Amino acid sequence: MEAIRKVSEGRPNVVDLMVDNRIHLVINTPSGKTPRRDETAIRTTALARGIPLITTVQAATAFVSAIRKLKGEGGITVKALQDYHAGLKV
């Protein structure tokens, strides 16, 4: 993991790295009034470049849990909705 400068801290910063295709996922959990400008630049760039953006600690935790589960189970499996309910009596 590498610390990256905020937009307001100078260059190169997180937006520069997104533009250079060096960032493929953004986890940005801003707080307070100061990071508003940074947040706008990060969101705008992520959206324009199709980079997934996570903005809460809860969502980041869920994302990490999902990745761990997928790695432990060996991947994603697909199942039709009807298959889940095939054995249920209505």
Secondary structure, 3 states (H helix, E strand, C coil): CCCCECHHHCCCEHHHHHHCCCCCCEECCCCCCCCHHHHHHHHHHHHHHCCCEECCHHHHHHHHHHHHHHHHHCCCCCCCHHHHHCCCCC
